[in-house]
């Protein structure tokens, strides 16, 4: 119920208009979104690099409704790639993109999103980094994977995301466990019907483990995207059983969530990549993180008193 309410909030422009004006909202959001500008983002990932962690950057923007918006998202990403190269950060930073921001939802959207993503890949090759294509709700899964498959024909290092709560994900994990594949496995952040997704926490956890086993048995690079201590421990145990070294997979967590655990894992010799969002369109991202896992809501609520008293 709470999850459904929060996801409805993410779609409410009226609520967004009210909440984003509250001073405390801005202070809390800054703990979980690196900022609204490229300079904010550069500062955040520079600090992560100094601390021995890596970053994947998401320029916040979704639900593109026309080609001009898709081209504007591309332009913003190209500027970011250029700035990352100039700052000599590309060995520690990659890009994450949502294909809906590149026009996937438009007429002939797969072709539009592929063309724009390919242009970004060209720039990313020149900068010396990589790209991971984010996943969205289940209605976009097939279209997203088709675009990813096309991109991988030219750029085999392109990664993508699988969401464990979808019934289909174990089969997808088997398919994408081959040499060179980079798969970020997360539990899932959207409100999905029971016809396509597991609903209970126990079912989702079990599905995550099943998909993770397939990825660890393969020859690709699993990217374990979870803040759940049980999933983190399971990843270590499965990797050990499958004879994987600590550098053959990585952990991924969200900016501002379980920071001490991120650093602990990095200090222990694991690669830890932090998902760093930036941009002015942070509302939907912010609320989905609340809905994604009850513990995230606790993290955000705990941050509110500190934000209030730091004014």
Secondary structure in CASP SS format (residue, H / E / C, confidence):
PFRMAT SS
TARGET T0000
AUTHOR 0000-0000-0000
METHOD secondary structure of the structure
MODEL  1
X C 1.00
X H 1.00
X H 1.00
X H 1.00
X H 1.00
X H 1.00
X H 1.00
X H 1.00
X H 1.00
X H 1.00
X C 1.00
X C 1.00
X H 1.00
X H 1.00
X H 1.00
X H 1.00
X H 1.00
X H 1.00
X H 1.00
X C 1.00
X C 1.00
X C 1.00
X H 1.00
X H 1.00
X H 1.00
X H 1.00
X H 1.00
X H 1.00
X H 1.00
X C 1.00
X C 1.00
X C 1.00
X C 1.00
X C 1.00
X C 1.00
X C 1.00
X C 1.00
X H 1.00
X H 1.00
X H 1.00
X H 1.00
X H 1.00
X H 1.00
X H 1.00
X H 1.00
X H 1.00
X H 1.00
X H 1.00
X H 1.00
X H 1.00
X C 1.00
X C 1.00
X C 1.00
X E 1.00
X E 1.00
X E 1.00
X E 1.00
X E 1.00
X E 1.00
X C 1.00
X C 1.00
X C 1.00
X C 1.00
X C 1.00
X C 1.00
X C 1.00
X H 1.00
X H 1.00
X H 1.00
X H 1.00
X H 1.00
X H 1.00
X H 1.00
X H 1.00
X H 1.00
X H 1.00
X H 1.00
X H 1.00
X H 1.00
X H 1.00
X H 1.00
X H 1.00
X H 1.00
X H 1.00
X H 1.00
X H 1.00
X C 1.00
X C 1.00
X C 1.00
X C 1.00
X C 1.00
X C 1.00
X E 1.00
X E 1.00
X E 1.00
X E 1.00
X E 1.00
X C 1.00
X H 1.00
X H 1.00
X H 1.00
X H 1.00
X C 1.00
X C 1.00
X C 1.00
X C 1.00
X C 1.00
X C 1.00
X H 1.00
X H 1.00
X H 1.00
X H 1.00
X H 1.00
X H 1.00
X H 1.00
X H 1.00
X H 1.00
X H 1.00
X H 1.00
X H 1.00
X H 1.00
X H 1.00
X H 1.00
X H 1.00
X H 1.00
X H 1.00
X H 1.00
X C 1.00
X C 1.00
X C 1.00
X E 1.00
X E 1.00
X E 1.00
X C 1.00
X C 1.00
X C 1.00
X C 1.00
X H 1.00
X H 1.00
X H 1.00
X H 1.00
X H 1.00
X H 1.00
X H 1.00
X H 1.00
X H 1.00
X H 1.00
X H 1.00
X H 1.00
X H 1.00
X H 1.00
X H 1.00
X H 1.00
X H 1.00
X C 1.00
X C 1.00
X C 1.00
X C 1.00
X E 1.00
X E 1.00
X E 1.00
X E 1.00
X E 1.00
X C 1.00
X C 1.00
X E 1.00
X C 1.00
X C 1.00
X H 1.00
X H 1.00
X H 1.00
X H 1.00
X H 1.00
X H 1.00
X H 1.00
X C 1.00
X C 1.00
X C 1.00
X C 1.00
X C 1.00
X C 1.00
X E 1.00
X E 1.00
X E 1.00
X E 1.00
X E 1.00
X C 1.00
X C 1.00
X C 1.00
X C 1.00
X C 1.00
X C 1.00
X C 1.00
X C 1.00
X C 1.00
X C 1.00
X E 1.00
X C 1.00
X C 1.00
X C 1.00
X H 1.00
X H 1.00
X H 1.00
X H 1.00
X H 1.00
X H 1.00
X H 1.00
X H 1.00
X H 1.00
X H 1.00
X H 1.00
X H 1.00
X H 1.00
X H 1.00
X H 1.00
X H 1.00
X H 1.00
X C 1.00
X C 1.00
X C 1.00
X E 1.00
X E 1.00
X E 1.00
X E 1.00
X E 1.00
X C 1.00
X C 1.00
X C 1.00
X H 1.00
X H 1.00
X H 1.00
X H 1.00
X H 1.00
X H 1.00
X H 1.00
X H 1.00
X H 1.00
X H 1.00
X H 1.00
X H 1.00
X H 1.00
X C 1.00
X C 1.00
X C 1.00
X C 1.00
X H 1.00
X H 1.00
X H 1.00
X C 1.00
X E 1.00
X E 1.00
X E 1.00
X E 1.00
X E 1.00
X C 1.00
X C 1.00
X C 1.00
X C 1.00
X H 1.00
X H 1.00
X H 1.00
X H 1.00
X H 1.00
X H 1.00
X H 1.00
X H 1.00
X H 1.00
X C 1.00
X C 1.00
X C 1.00
X E 1.00
X E 1.00
X E 1.00
X E 1.00
X E 1.00
X E 1.00
X E 1.00
X E 1.00
X C 1.00
X C 1.00
X C 1.00
X C 1.00
X H 1.00
X H 1.00
X H 1.00
X H 1.00
X H 1.00
X H 1.00
X H 1.00
X H 1.00
X H 1.00
X H 1.00
X C 1.00
X H 1.00
X H 1.00
X H 1.00
X H 1.00
X H 1.00
X H 1.00
X H 1.00
X H 1.00
X H 1.00
X H 1.00
X H 1.00
X H 1.00
X H 1.00
X H 1.00
X H 1.00
X H 1.00
X C 1.00
X C 1.00
END
